[in-house]
Amino acid sequence: MTIPPNKSPIDGAPGTVDGVMPVSDDEARIYLDASLHPHRSLSPKGFALVMAAVALCGSAVGISFFLAGAWPVAGFAGLEILLLYFAFKMNFRDARRMEHIRLTNEGLEITRVKPNGKSSRVLLEPTWLQVLMDDPPEHHSQLVIASRGKGLVLGSFLTPGERLEVAKALQDALDRYRAPEHLKV
């Protein structure tokens, strides 16, 4: 994931990590406010085009075998198109996953939304949190926030590079949170 100039790691990546929200002094101080989403490169229009091409090719194969007398092949060609359609639909359903990370004076709040729409929320005291991530990241590297011997994996659906960017942004936000009051800007 490339970051345009003058953008933080949590500002730019379309469909991956969404921005930081500025706040006034009257509100609780927000150090980090990011939404993590799985990346999906195929748009609904692209999906329709791919399915139309597959259906056209699969139908042509099925009809040609049917006319040649091998009628069972036509059924399998239709089944193949149907299975591909359901695989794409499951992929689009999985893309509805989301994690929202918000660090304020009140704590670190992590909200997870599953593909079925159910959400869970965890509120952690950030004073002793550790952000653990391999640098440089490898494919199996996980972004873990740990405290008191327990860990929570974040952004498992992101690429290793994206997880590292989120880890750095989260660590930076935790450092600002922990800084003495007179040093905060």
JOQUIJO-V167040 format. One record per pair of residues at least 12 apart in sequence whose ideal C-beta (glycine too) atoms are under 8 Angstrom apart, sorted by the first residue. I is the first residue (numbers start at 1). J is the second residue. Records with the same first field share a line. If there is no record, write none. Layout:
I = J, J
//
This chain:
1 = 13, 16, 159, 161, 162, 165
3 = 165
8 = 20, 169
9 = 165, 166, 168, 169
10 = 32, 34, 165, 166, 169
13 = 162, 165
15 = 37, 38, 39, 40
16 = 36, 37, 39, 158, 162
17 = 34, 35, 36, 37, 162, 165, 166
18 = 34, 35, 37
19 = 33, 34
20 = 32, 33, 34
21 = 33
28 = 104, 105, 106
29 = 104, 105, 184
30 = 102, 103, 104
31 = 103, 104, 173, 174, 176, 177
32 = 101, 102, 103, 169, 170, 173
33 = 100, 101, 102, 103
34 = 100, 101, 102, 166, 169
35 = 98, 99, 100, 101
36 = 98, 99, 100, 101, 154, 155, 157, 158, 166
37 = 95, 97, 98
38 = 94, 95, 97, 157, 158
39 = 158, 159, 162
40 = 91, 92, 95
42 = 88
47 = 88, 92
50 = 88
51 = 81, 84, 85, 88
54 = 81, 84
55 = 81
58 = 77, 78, 80, 81
59 = 77, 78, 81
61 = 73, 77
62 = 74, 75, 76, 77, 78
65 = 77
93 = 115
94 = 115
95 = 115
96 = 113, 115, 117
97 = 112, 113, 114, 115, 157
98 = 112, 113
99 = 111, 112, 113, 154, 155
100 = 112, 113
101 = 154, 166, 170
103 = 126, 170, 173, 174, 177
105 = 177
107 = 123, 124, 125, 126
108 = 123, 124, 125, 126, 129, 145
109 = 121, 122, 123, 124
110 = 122, 123, 124, 152, 154
122 = 152
124 = 145, 147, 152
125 = 147
126 = 174, 177, 178
127 = 178
128 = 147, 148
129 = 145, 146, 147, 174
130 = 145, 146, 147
131 = 143, 144, 145, 167, 170, 171, 174
132 = 144, 145, 146, 151, 167
133 = 163, 164, 167
135 = 164, 167
136 = 164
137 = 160, 161, 163, 164
138 = 160
139 = 160
141 = 160, 163, 164
142 = 156, 163
143 = 155, 158, 163, 164, 166, 167
145 = 170
154 = 166, 170
//
